[in-house]
Amino acid sequence: MARTATSVTHNLVTTCIAMASDMLRLPAQHVWVDYDQEADVLYMSFRKPQNATKTIEVDDDILLRKDGRTIVGLTILNASARRKRTKIDAGSR
């Protein structure tokens, strides 16, 4: 049992460390993330409350939430089907 807990802890820490470098590249100082497993939707908010006034579809299943000119969130539909690199990532390299 202790070995399993250690393995789970190690995997969690390793995943969070790998994600941290990507998170640090975001222009937002705070990020709230919620995942609706039943709907397979990932919500990222860059401020609370989000209060978006406009939603723009920037890619298949990716919605950009804005308040005026400020990006306040991102909604990713079918999130579990996404891979680490998206078309947006590939285009910016």
C-alpha positions as CSV (number, residue, x, y, z in Angstrom):
1,M,0.0,0.0,0.0
2,A,2.8,2.5,0.9
3,R,4.5,1.7,-2.4
4,T,1.3,2.5,-4.3
5,A,0.8,5.8,-2.5
6,T,4.5,6.7,-3.1
7,S,4.0,5.9,-6.8
8,V,0.8,8.0,-7.0
9,T,2.5,10.9,-5.2
10,H,5.6,10.7,-7.5
11,N,3.4,10.6,-10.6
12,L,1.4,13.6,-9.4
13,V,4.5,15.6,-8.5
14,T,6.1,14.7,-11.9
15,T,3.0,15.8,-13.8
16,C,2.7,19.1,-11.9
17,I,6.4,19.9,-12.5
18,A,6.1,19.2,-16.2
19,M,3.0,21.4,-16.3
20,A,4.6,24.3,-14.3
21,S,6.9,25.4,-17.1
22,D,4.0,25.8,-19.4
23,M,1.9,27.6,-16.8
24,L,4.7,30.1,-16.2
25,R,4.6,31.1,-19.9
26,L,1.0,32.3,-19.5
27,P,0.5,36.1,-19.3
28,A,-1.9,35.7,-16.4
29,Q,-0.8,35.7,-12.8
30,H,-3.7,33.5,-11.6
31,V,-5.4,30.6,-13.4
32,W,-8.4,28.8,-12.1
33,V,-9.0,25.4,-13.8
34,D,-12.2,23.3,-13.7
35,Y,-12.8,20.1,-15.5
36,D,-16.3,18.7,-16.1
37,Q,-15.6,15.0,-16.8
38,E,-19.1,14.2,-17.8
39,A,-19.2,16.9,-20.5
40,D,-15.4,16.5,-21.2
41,V,-15.0,20.3,-20.9
42,L,-12.0,22.1,-19.4
43,Y,-12.5,25.7,-18.2
44,M,-9.6,28.0,-17.6
45,S,-10.3,31.4,-16.0
46,F,-7.7,34.1,-15.7
47,R,-9.8,36.2,-13.3
48,K,-12.6,35.7,-10.9
49,P,-15.4,36.4,-11.6
50,Q,-14.9,35.8,-15.3
51,N,-17.7,38.0,-16.5
52,A,-17.0,37.5,-20.3
53,T,-18.9,39.8,-22.7
54,K,-17.8,38.0,-25.9
55,T,-16.9,34.4,-26.9
56,I,-14.8,33.7,-29.9
57,E,-14.2,30.3,-31.4
58,V,-10.5,30.3,-32.2
59,D,-10.1,26.6,-33.2
60,D,-12.3,23.5,-33.3
61,D,-13.7,23.1,-29.8
62,I,-11.6,26.0,-28.3
63,L,-13.5,29.1,-27.1
64,L,-11.8,32.3,-26.1
65,R,-13.7,34.3,-23.5
66,K,-13.2,38.1,-23.5
67,D,-14.3,41.1,-21.5
68,G,-13.7,44.0,-23.9
69,R,-10.1,43.6,-25.1
70,T,-9.1,41.5,-22.1
71,I,-8.9,37.7,-22.3
72,V,-10.6,36.3,-19.2
73,G,-10.9,32.6,-20.0
74,L,-10.6,29.7,-22.3
75,T,-13.0,26.8,-22.7
76,I,-11.8,23.6,-24.3
77,L,-14.5,21.2,-25.5
78,N,-13.7,17.5,-25.9
79,A,-10.6,18.2,-23.7
80,S,-9.6,14.6,-23.2
81,A,-9.1,14.2,-26.9
82,R,-6.6,17.0,-27.1
83,R,-2.9,16.3,-27.3
84,K,0.0,18.2,-25.8
85,R,0.6,20.1,-29.0
86,T,-2.4,21.7,-30.7
87,K,-2.7,23.3,-34.1
88,I,-2.3,26.7,-32.4
89,D,1.0,25.5,-30.7
90,A,2.4,24.2,-34.0
91,G,1.6,27.4,-35.8
92,S,3.4,29.6,-33.3
93,R,6.7,27.7,-33.6
